[in-house]
């Protein structure tokens, strides 16, 4: 990862440092590094999401922070002090997992109060703090029920309350909403975010769901094959990706392959493999003659007649129209192998779109990002 080498791109502030991964490696055999040279900062009170596909290293990173796995090289520090010699139970981190891990023989109240009991908090304080936490997660009337009597969403709220009740400064969450249906998951995303901000606790959250990461996070670290491609706020990653992987993985994206034919300041000219050329922002390309991938978000695509006013115009045939209420998704085939997807708001649709008809699509050069080909 290149976080400290490129602090502006990664969006990190070394002056506001709580946890630091310092050149951390992790290997399970002598030949394969699952984490390579990880440099990452968790800031006080922030919601940092580790996002990436399966096998990218995000869960391994969380397990090393929890103390269930140990770095092969480098060090993890909290407030400047190494964590490597501290066992998990001494790190005093809250933990919330996808499978809830509730005690089935204990009531909701007993499950939530358990971390306070093992810390030998006075009984009156346990009762007060447990009651307050059940109120925060909206379970104050269910304290005498058992986990088997609760819905999945209620069980996850119990797990969240148990991870927060002893007032940790850091909570680790590994795919906590993965087992829930879409509507409940979206509801709990906002609830967890609001609770985290209210309590001021730092959260490191693992997910492979891009939308979940965009909704919940202050910053996101995008993992790819054991390294972090980019760290930034949700808007930075979505609007200003610095790699073709991040552009494709975070949100929906069009990718057009081509070759740089001209590089002039902030912009470049790209000869497309599908024919024609376009002008794009030069993000991390190396010069004329090099291969590139041009990234264009579907909502930045415009259709005729507005396309005629843009610098980049491509002609294609409408292959599919999908009505989504607030917008129409238009899939346009531009050659035998390549297509472009456009997201057109209903209020801006000024023409009759028909499958099979030819159409011009356009995109302003500042919305086209030329990235180094993987």
MARFIFI-417698 format. One line per field, with one value per residue (C-alpha): residue number from 1; x, y, z. Coordinates in nm, 4 decimals. Layout:
BEGIN
i: (NUM;...)
xx: (X;...)
yy: (Y;...)
zz: (Z;...)
//
This chain:
BEGIN
i: (1;2;3;4;5;6;7;8;9;10;11;12;13;14;15;16;17;18;19;20;21;22;23;24;25;26;27;28;29;30;31;32;33;34;35;36;37;38;39;40;41;42;43;44;45;46;47;48;49;50;51;52;53;54;55;56;57;58;59;60;61;62;63;64;65;66;67;68;69;70;71;72;73;74;75;76;77;78;79;80;81;82;83;84;85;86;87;88;89;90;91;92;93;94;95;96;97;98;99;100;101;102;103;104;105;106;107;108;109;110;111;112;113;114;115;116;117;118;119;120;121;122;123;124;125;126;127;128;129;130;131;132;133;134;135;136;137;138;139;140;141;142;143;144;145;146;147;148;149;150;151;152;153;154;155;156;157;158;159;160;161;162;163;164;165;166;167;168;169;170;171;172;173;174;175;176;177;178;179;180;181;182;183;184;185;186;187;188;189;190;191;192;193;194;195;196;197;198;199;200;201;202;203;204;205;206;207;208;209;210;211;212;213;214;215;216;217;218;219;220;221;222;223;224;225;226;227;228;229;230;231;232;233;234;235;236;237;238;239;240;241;242;243;244;245;246;247;248;249;250;251;252;253;254;255;256;257;258;259;260;261;262;263;264;265;266;267;268;269;270;271;272;273;274;275;276;277;278;279;280;281;282;283;284;285;286;287;288;289;290;291;292;293;294;295;296;297;298;299;300;301;302;303;304;305;306;307;308;309;310;311;312;313;314;315;316;317;318;319;320;321;322;323;324;325;326;327;328;329;330;331;332;333;334;335;336;337;338;339;340;341;342;343;344;345;346;347;348;349;350;351;352;353;354;355;356;357;358;359;360;361;362;363;364;365;366;367;368;369;370;371;372;373;374)
xx: (0.0000;0.1098;-0.0774;0.2092;0.3899;0.0856;-0.0893;-0.3075;-0.4419;-0.5030;-0.6768;-0.4848;-0.3890;-0.0912;-0.1622;-0.4959;-0.3708;-0.5333;-0.4349;-0.1539;-0.0652;0.3052;0.4437;0.2416;0.2788;0.0838;0.1680;0.0273;0.3077;0.6605;0.5598;0.2255;0.1643;-0.2054;-0.1254;0.1651;0.3266;0.0063;0.0271;-0.3078;-0.4288;-0.7506;-0.8377;-1.0067;-1.3837;-1.3983;-1.5911;-1.3314;-1.4513;-1.2273;-1.3862;-1.2912;-1.3833;-1.3475;-0.9838;-0.8572;-0.7211;-0.9774;-1.0930;-0.7336;-0.6510;-0.9399;-0.8345;-0.4796;-0.6163;-0.8332;-0.5352;-0.6690;-0.3998;-0.0471;0.1532;0.4380;0.6179;0.5675;0.3723;0.0247;0.0268;-0.2437;-0.1590;0.2024;0.2236;0.2738;-0.0178;0.1691;0.2215;-0.1298;-0.3699;-0.7202;-0.8868;-0.6462;-0.7057;-1.0481;-1.2042;-1.5729;-1.6512;-1.9611;-1.9812;-2.2236;-2.3279;-2.4179;-2.2397;-2.5035;-2.5351;-2.8617;-2.9196;-2.8953;-3.1611;-3.1078;-3.0248;-2.7746;-2.6088;-2.5599;-2.4419;-2.1935;-1.8899;-1.9517;-1.9794;-1.6441;-1.4894;-1.6318;-1.8304;-2.0575;-2.4056;-2.5842;-2.3594;-2.4149;-2.7920;-2.7784;-2.5407;-2.7180;-3.0560;-2.9166;-2.7586;-3.0777;-3.2551;-3.0003;-3.0548;-3.4335;-3.4629;-3.5536;-3.8764;-3.7120;-3.4545;-3.6137;-3.6367;-3.3901;-3.2052;-3.4180;-3.7266;-3.5869;-3.5736;-3.2404;-3.2410;-3.3139;-3.0348;-2.7926;-2.8969;-2.8206;-2.4774;-2.4160;-2.5235;-2.2945;-2.0019;-2.0623;-2.1827;-1.8358;-1.7529;-1.4613;-1.2801;-1.2671;-1.5283;-1.4478;-1.7317;-1.6938;-1.9813;-2.2351;-2.5331;-2.4546;-2.7248;-3.0101;-3.2556;-3.2061;-3.4630;-3.3521;-2.9865;-3.0406;-3.2265;-2.9516;-2.6799;-2.8169;-2.8859;-2.5306;-2.3909;-2.6060;-2.5138;-2.1440;-2.1538;-2.3559;-2.1074;-1.7960;-1.6425;-1.4037;-1.5257;-1.3325;-1.5923;-1.5418;-1.7747;-1.7740;-2.0897;-1.9960;-2.3272;-2.3000;-1.9496;-2.0585;-2.3553;-2.1813;-1.8190;-1.6178;-1.3347;-1.2970;-0.9848;-1.0277;-0.8386;-0.7192;-0.5060;-0.3543;-0.2805;-0.4880;-0.5422;-0.6897;-0.8097;-1.0508;-1.3953;-1.6898;-1.7147;-1.3390;-1.3459;-1.6585;-1.5849;-1.2041;-1.0820;-0.7085;-0.7048;-0.9109;-0.9895;-1.1352;-1.3332;-1.4858;-1.5375;-1.6848;-2.0176;-2.1267;-1.8813;-1.8107;-1.4587;-1.3265;-0.9831;-0.7482;-0.4058;-0.2802;-0.2126;-0.1503;-0.0811;-0.1325;-0.1350;-0.4296;-0.5935;-0.5037;-0.6367;-0.7235;-0.7608;-1.0245;-0.9883;-1.3504;-1.2702;-1.2707;-1.1111;-1.2016;-1.0491;-1.0117;-0.8512;-0.5037;-0.5050;-0.2059;-0.1095;0.2533;0.2485;0.1801;0.1778;0.0793;-0.2351;-0.5147;-0.8637;-1.1086;-1.3586;-1.7011;-1.9865;-2.3280;-2.4880;-2.2245;-2.3327;-2.5715;-2.7866;-2.8829;-2.9787;-2.7599;-2.4787;-2.4142;-2.2912;-2.0263;-1.6694;-1.6826;-1.9557;-1.9897;-2.2522;-2.4171;-2.7344;-2.9777;-2.9761;-3.1841;-3.4018;-3.4687;-3.7277;-3.6452;-3.9020;-3.6691;-3.4423;-3.4020;-3.0983;-2.9931;-2.7506;-2.5895;-2.3823;-2.0929;-1.9228;-1.9376;-1.7803;-1.8288;-2.1264;-2.1938;-2.4498;-2.6184;-2.8374;-3.0817;-3.3120;-3.6767;-3.7018;-3.4184;-3.5459;-3.6464;-3.6736;-3.8473;-3.5986;-3.6482;-3.4548;-3.2723;-3.2464;-2.9158;-2.8212;-2.5375;-2.4019;-2.1625;-1.9590;-1.7698;-1.3926;-1.3765;-1.6014;-1.3771;-1.0807;-0.7864;-0.6328;-0.3354;-0.4384;-0.4173)
yy: (0.0000;0.3543;0.5459;0.7314;0.7911;0.9699;1.1306;1.3636;1.0841;0.8551;1.1220;1.0484;1.2894;1.1720;1.4438;1.2743;0.9204;0.6577;0.3242;0.2754;-0.0229;0.0312;-0.1686;-0.4737;-0.8025;-1.1230;-1.4644;-1.8100;-1.9823;-1.8750;-1.7905;-1.6107;-1.2723;-1.2125;-0.8623;-0.6680;-0.3577;-0.2241;0.1348;0.2544;0.4984;0.4867;0.8329;0.8967;0.8605;0.7831;0.5151;0.3440;0.0699;-0.2000;-0.2744;-0.5345;-0.8632;-1.2004;-1.2897;-0.9320;-0.9177;-0.7016;-0.9616;-1.0698;-0.7064;-0.6880;-1.0145;-0.8836;-0.5689;-0.7835;-1.0013;-1.3281;-1.3195;-1.1807;-0.9831;-1.1637;-0.8321;-0.4717;-0.3495;-0.2362;0.0521;0.2201;0.5718;0.4919;0.1750;-0.1655;-0.4072;-0.7248;-0.8451;-0.7728;-1.0710;-1.0032;-0.9779;-0.7009;-0.4841;-0.3872;-0.3557;-0.4074;-0.6743;-0.7405;-1.0287;-1.1537;-1.4602;-1.2458;-1.4910;-1.4393;-1.6709;-1.8612;-1.9441;-1.5779;-1.3105;-0.9980;-0.8055;-1.0704;-1.0852;-0.7081;-0.6841;-0.9733;-0.7566;-0.5415;-0.8443;-0.9894;-0.6466;-0.6615;-0.3393;-0.2750;-0.4239;-0.0880;0.0477;-0.2649;-0.2216;0.1457;0.1103;-0.1963;-0.0244;0.2870;0.0818;-0.1171;0.2152;0.3350;0.0237;0.0382;-0.2882;-0.1524;-0.3590;-0.6878;-0.7281;-1.0447;-1.2307;-1.4904;-1.4652;-1.7440;-1.5283;-1.2383;-1.1568;-1.1369;-0.7580;-0.7618;-1.0119;-0.7902;-0.4959;-0.7057;-0.7907;-0.4221;-0.3207;-0.5835;-0.4534;-0.0950;-0.1245;-0.1263;0.2005;0.0876;0.3474;0.1110;-0.1340;-0.3955;-0.5127;-0.7986;-0.8161;-0.7614;-0.7076;-0.9767;-1.2198;-0.9668;-0.8880;-0.5756;-0.3508;-0.4351;-0.4061;-0.0548;0.0455;-0.0832;0.0824;0.4221;0.3218;0.1970;0.5138;0.7374;0.5421;0.5552;0.9324;0.9814;0.7801;0.9115;0.5651;0.4672;0.1812;-0.0414;-0.2122;-0.4915;-0.5384;-0.6364;-0.4283;-0.1034;0.0685;-0.0162;0.1314;0.4516;0.5010;0.4366;0.5438;0.8521;0.6940;0.3726;0.1635;-0.0385;-0.3703;-0.5549;-0.8693;-0.7893;-0.4210;-0.1056;0.0630;0.3820;0.5362;0.8283;0.9579;0.7991;1.0956;1.0888;0.7209;0.7490;1.0774;1.0605;0.6987;0.6690;0.3119;0.1119;-0.1395;0.1236;0.2821;-0.0549;-0.1884;0.1201;0.1897;0.1236;0.2217;0.2152;0.1194;0.1881;0.0535;0.2483;0.3987;0.7464;0.9366;1.2774;1.4096;1.7803;1.9057;1.7707;1.6106;1.3461;1.2120;0.8411;0.6304;0.3739;0.0054;0.0147;0.2943;0.6734;0.8769;1.0901;1.3494;1.2610;1.3687;1.2165;1.0619;0.8299;0.7629;0.7700;0.9265;0.8755;0.5144;0.3643;0.1639;0.3106;0.2456;0.5362;0.5370;0.7009;0.6833;0.5998;0.9143;1.1287;0.9974;1.2218;1.1213;1.3211;1.5929;1.7057;1.4740;1.7028;1.9738;1.7524;1.7138;1.3324;1.1730;0.8001;0.6446;0.3154;0.1096;0.0873;-0.2729;-0.2462;-0.0025;-0.0541;0.1650;0.2297;0.4970;0.7907;0.7062;0.4960;0.2722;0.2619;-0.0001;0.1105;-0.1275;0.0503;-0.2488;-0.6287;-0.6548;-0.3216;-0.1419;0.1753;0.2062;0.5405;0.6427;0.9086;1.0876;1.0743;1.4528;1.4906;1.2413;1.4505;1.1895;0.8615;0.5853;0.2617;-0.0629;-0.1135;0.2529;0.4317;0.7000;0.9368;0.9356;1.1896;1.2709;1.5883;1.5376;1.6300;1.3297;1.0849;0.9577;0.7955;0.5403;0.3081;-0.0248;-0.3062)
zz: (0.0000;-0.0678;0.2045;0.3690;0.0419;-0.0969;0.2014;-0.0021;-0.2166;0.0767;0.2832;0.6022;0.8786;1.0832;1.3405;1.4235;1.4764;1.6988;1.5442;1.2942;1.0780;1.0152;0.7190;0.8203;0.6323;0.6889;0.5440;0.6091;0.4169;0.3125;-0.0456;-0.0162;0.1453;0.2089;0.3392;0.1887;0.3369;0.4916;0.6155;0.7437;1.0074;1.2105;1.3374;1.6752;1.6590;1.2875;1.0992;0.8788;0.6448;0.4981;0.1610;-0.0947;-0.2619;-0.0908;-0.0304;-0.0600;0.2962;0.4752;0.7303;0.7979;0.8743;1.1219;1.2881;1.3326;1.4953;1.7244;1.8187;1.6745;1.4056;1.4318;1.1727;0.9997;0.9680;1.0741;1.3731;1.4772;1.7223;1.9295;2.0422;1.9576;2.1680;2.0007;2.0244;1.9338;2.2916;2.4095;2.3958;2.2577;2.5990;2.7074;2.4000;2.5326;2.1867;2.1223;1.8627;1.6514;1.4046;1.1406;1.3442;1.6525;1.8918;2.1625;2.4626;2.3967;2.7651;2.8718;2.8416;2.6348;2.9530;3.0640;2.7216;2.7106;3.0712;3.0394;2.9408;3.2486;3.4762;3.3648;3.4323;3.7859;3.7534;4.0589;4.0189;4.0332;3.7582;3.5476;3.5738;3.4797;3.1863;3.0482;3.0666;2.8969;2.6180;2.5556;2.5192;2.2640;2.0477;2.0994;2.2941;2.6374;2.6463;2.5452;2.8226;2.9655;2.6349;2.5076;2.1725;2.0230;2.0743;1.8701;1.4994;1.3192;1.3351;1.7082;1.7701;1.5826;1.7982;2.1077;1.9686;1.8956;2.2472;2.4007;2.1961;2.3127;2.6724;2.8331;2.6505;2.4324;2.2250;1.9285;1.7955;1.5303;1.3052;1.0559;0.8042;1.0867;0.8546;0.5994;0.7184;0.7106;0.4308;0.2209;0.3881;0.7426;0.6443;0.5082;0.8245;1.0535;0.8464;0.9424;1.3017;1.3557;1.2005;1.4216;1.7380;1.6504;1.6077;1.9246;2.1349;1.9591;1.9337;1.6532;1.4329;1.1927;0.9741;0.7202;0.4232;0.0572;-0.0058;-0.1805;-0.1075;0.2617;0.2706;0.0947;0.3288;0.6606;0.6343;0.7127;0.5134;0.3141;0.2509;-0.0699;-0.0554;-0.3648;-0.3468;-0.0094;-0.0668;-0.0317;-0.3680;-0.2257;0.0998;0.1069;0.1860;0.0038;-0.2337;-0.3047;-0.3966;-0.6085;-0.7859;-0.7977;-0.8178;-0.8749;-1.0084;-1.2538;-0.9777;-0.7432;-1.0277;-1.1150;-0.7621;-0.5945;-0.7642;-1.1202;-1.3902;-1.7639;-1.8693;-2.2195;-2.3117;-2.5353;-2.5949;-2.5036;-2.8257;-2.6720;-2.3210;-2.2609;-1.9012;-1.7010;-2.0064;-2.2604;-2.5894;-2.5911;-2.9064;-2.8134;-2.8920;-3.0123;-3.2582;-3.2364;-2.9622;-2.6641;-2.4343;-2.0662;-1.7419;-1.7156;-1.3662;-1.3508;-1.7140;-1.8214;-2.1681;-2.5356;-2.6497;-2.3128;-2.2529;-2.0408;-1.9106;-1.9292;-1.6407;-1.6869;-1.4338;-1.5873;-1.4440;-1.6221;-1.9618;-2.1574;-2.4540;-2.7592;-2.8129;-2.5167;-2.6336;-2.9306;-2.6906;-2.5289;-2.6453;-2.6478;-2.8592;-2.9321;-3.1596;-3.0678;-3.0723;-2.7797;-2.6553;-2.3383;-2.1437;-1.7713;-1.6005;-1.2336;-1.1464;-1.0903;-1.3830;-1.6951;-1.7369;-2.1010;-2.2337;-2.5596;-2.7729;-2.9436;-3.1101;-3.1083;-2.7638;-2.5862;-2.4389;-2.2403;-1.9619;-1.8995;-1.6054;-1.7234;-1.4732;-1.5819;-1.5594;-1.8126;-2.0687;-2.3693;-2.6402;-2.7102;-2.6443;-2.8376;-2.8275;-3.1571;-3.2506;-3.3073;-3.0568;-2.9778;-2.6233;-2.4832;-2.1762;-2.0833;-2.0727;-1.7014;-1.6254;-1.8142;-1.6090;-1.7862;-1.5480;-1.5765;-1.7258;-1.4632)
//
